[in-house]
Amino acid sequence: MEKKYKISLEFTEPAFKRLDEINKLAGTTSNATTIRNALRVYDWFLQQKEKGNVVQVVDGNIINEISFIF
């Protein structure tokens, strides 16, 4: 069994409401699950940045390159 660690996070009211909205959009009821998933996405973006890759969003015929600000 993998060892687990417990952390405590503080959110402003708007940030906590946004987390709740993201839970609903993702179909999850667990803040922990949503935050773990967000960390996976953040990790993926950081890996792409480290490799020098470009991330794009395609909207119909419009292609927008995403700049990493973190």
Secondary structure, 3 states (H helix, E strand, C coil): CCCCCCCCCCCCHHHHHHHHHHHHHHCCCCHHHHHHHHHHHHHHHHHHHHHCCCEEEEECCEEEEECCCC
